[in-house]
Amino acid sequence: PGVVKAWHRHSEMKLNYACITGAVKVVLYDSRESSKTFGYFNEFILSPESYNLLTVPPSIWNGFKAIGDKMAIVANCATIAHSPDEISRLPFDSDEITYDWNIKHF
């Protein structure tokens, strides 16, 4: 609970997230300058009670925070095999992506 795993993005891989136990807040950030959603954040709450599959396209920064009082497990069915050459990472508190990981509405 309370742990943040962020930020990362893939250049080719699509991610497919589902939370199978606990609950997470998943945050997406679009840094693609040519995109009409450039600079926007999207937030999603995933849990077994709100069971959804969240697809994250390539080039979108993403991360998640375990919320509530129990451990959260996120399953990811990726579209290609993992390759360290197509992933970029930033710390959750990076100056490049300024985001407040606190829960405002839940």
Secondary structure, 3 states (H helix, E strand, C coil): CCCEEEEEEECCCCEEEEEEECEEEEEEEECCCCCCCCCCEEEEEECCCCCCCEEECCCEEEEEEEECCCCCEEEECCCCCCCHHHEEECCCCCCCCCCCCCCCCC
